[in-house]
């Protein structure tokens, strides 16, 4: 038999989520499940992946209008993982580049830390236009073997 072994896991998942805050905990659970089901020496940190995914999904819900679904794409890479959140707006997210040394979020504001977390905790991040809006993404490296 030359086909893939039955125990092999998919290397990517694409899941439509509702354009609602209810999508945030669902996305976290999906990312955790995807990352926990692979070999420990290839897995990215589940806690960090969940946190950053929650930030991207929450931003997509908060900063886009309409009821078009948000799409979560999780791709397992030989060196870690990449998570993308697709939304219907072509407008770019806030600044995903490294902040200037003198830039700090206002400690009195409730918002404004999500992209800082994504920039700081991910290996790389960015956005790109898609046929139906945009995708905002981050990558995480595999955890070092214990």
C-alpha positions as CSV (number, residue, x, y, z in Angstrom):
1,X,0.0,0.0,0.0
2,X,1.6,3.3,-1.1
3,X,-0.9,5.8,0.4
4,X,-0.3,7.8,3.6
5,X,-0.4,5.9,6.9
6,X,-3.7,6.1,8.7
7,X,-2.0,7.6,11.8
8,X,-0.6,10.6,9.9
9,X,-2.2,13.9,10.8
10,X,-3.2,16.6,8.4
11,X,-0.6,19.4,8.0
12,X,-3.2,22.2,7.7
13,X,-6.7,23.0,8.8
14,X,-9.1,25.6,7.4
15,X,-12.2,26.3,9.5
16,X,-14.9,28.9,9.0
17,X,-15.9,30.6,12.3
18,X,-18.9,32.9,12.9
19,X,-18.3,36.7,12.8
20,X,-19.0,36.8,16.5
21,X,-17.1,36.9,19.8
22,X,-18.1,33.3,20.3
23,X,-15.5,32.5,17.6
24,X,-12.6,33.4,20.0
25,X,-12.8,30.4,22.4
26,X,-13.6,28.1,19.5
27,X,-10.5,29.2,17.7
28,X,-8.4,28.8,20.8
29,X,-9.6,25.2,21.3
30,X,-9.0,24.4,17.6
31,X,-5.4,25.6,17.7
32,X,-4.7,23.8,21.0
33,X,-6.1,20.5,19.5
34,X,-4.2,20.9,16.3
35,X,-0.9,21.5,18.1
36,X,-1.4,18.9,20.8
37,X,-1.9,16.1,18.3
38,X,1.6,16.3,16.8
39,X,5.0,15.1,17.9
40,X,6.3,17.1,20.8
41,X,9.5,17.9,19.0
42,X,7.6,19.6,16.2
43,X,5.0,21.4,18.2
44,X,4.9,25.1,18.8
45,X,3.9,26.3,22.3
46,X,0.2,25.8,22.6
47,X,-0.4,28.5,25.2
48,X,1.3,31.2,23.0
49,X,-0.5,30.0,19.9
50,X,-3.8,30.1,21.7
51,X,-3.2,33.6,23.0
52,X,-2.1,35.0,19.7
53,X,-5.0,33.3,17.8
54,X,-7.5,34.8,20.3
55,X,-6.0,38.2,19.6
56,X,-6.3,37.8,15.8
57,X,-9.8,36.5,15.9
58,X,-11.0,39.1,18.4
59,X,-9.5,41.9,16.2
60,X,-11.2,40.4,13.1
61,X,-14.5,40.4,14.9
62,X,-14.1,43.9,16.4
63,X,-12.6,45.7,13.4
64,X,-14.6,44.3,10.5
65,X,-18.3,44.7,9.8
66,X,-20.9,42.3,8.4
67,X,-21.7,38.7,9.1
68,X,-19.3,37.0,6.6
69,X,-17.5,34.2,8.4
70,X,-13.9,34.6,9.7
71,X,-11.6,31.8,8.6
72,X,-9.0,30.2,10.8
73,X,-6.1,28.5,9.0
74,X,-3.6,26.5,11.0
75,X,-0.6,25.1,9.2
76,X,1.9,22.8,10.7
77,X,5.4,23.4,9.5
78,X,8.6,21.3,9.9
79,X,9.9,24.2,12.1
80,X,6.7,25.1,14.1
81,X,3.4,26.4,12.9
82,X,1.7,29.3,11.1
83,X,-1.8,30.6,12.0
84,X,-3.8,32.9,9.8
85,X,-7.1,34.6,10.4
86,X,-9.0,35.7,7.3
87,X,-11.6,38.4,7.5
88,X,-13.7,40.2,4.9
89,X,-12.0,43.7,5.2
90,X,-9.1,44.6,2.9
91,X,-8.0,47.3,5.3
92,X,-4.6,46.5,6.8
93,X,-4.4,45.8,10.6
94,X,-2.5,48.2,12.8
95,X,1.3,48.2,12.7
96,X,2.7,44.7,12.8
97,X,6.3,45.9,12.5
98,X,8.5,46.2,15.6
99,X,7.7,49.4,17.5
100,X,10.2,52.2,18.0
101,X,12.0,52.0,21.3
102,X,10.1,54.9,22.7
103,X,6.6,53.6,21.8
104,X,4.7,52.1,24.7
105,X,0.9,51.4,25.0
106,X,-1.0,53.7,27.2
107,X,-1.4,51.9,30.5
108,X,-4.9,53.4,31.0
109,X,-6.3,52.1,27.7
110,X,-8.2,48.8,27.6
111,X,-7.1,48.2,23.9
112,X,-3.9,48.5,22.0
113,X,-1.9,45.5,23.3
114,X,-3.0,42.7,21.0
115,X,-0.7,43.6,18.1
116,X,2.1,44.3,20.6
117,X,1.7,40.7,21.9
118,X,1.7,39.3,18.4
119,X,4.8,41.2,17.4
120,X,6.6,40.3,20.6
121,X,5.7,36.6,21.0
122,X,5.7,35.4,17.4
123,X,8.7,34.5,15.4
124,X,7.2,36.5,12.5
125,X,3.9,38.1,11.7
126,X,2.2,40.1,8.9
127,X,-0.8,40.4,6.7
128,X,-1.7,40.0,3.0
129,X,-4.6,40.7,0.8
130,X,-6.8,37.9,-0.3
131,X,-9.6,37.6,-2.9
132,X,-12.2,38.2,-0.2
133,X,-10.4,40.6,2.2
134,X,-7.2,40.0,4.1
135,X,-5.3,37.4,6.1
136,X,-3.3,38.3,9.2
137,X,-0.8,35.7,10.3
138,X,1.9,34.8,12.7
139,X,4.4,31.9,13.0
140,X,5.8,30.2,16.0
141,X,8.9,28.0,16.2
142,X,8.8,24.5,17.4
143,X,9.5,24.1,21.1
144,X,13.0,22.9,22.0
145,X,13.0,19.2,22.7
146,X,13.1,18.4,26.4
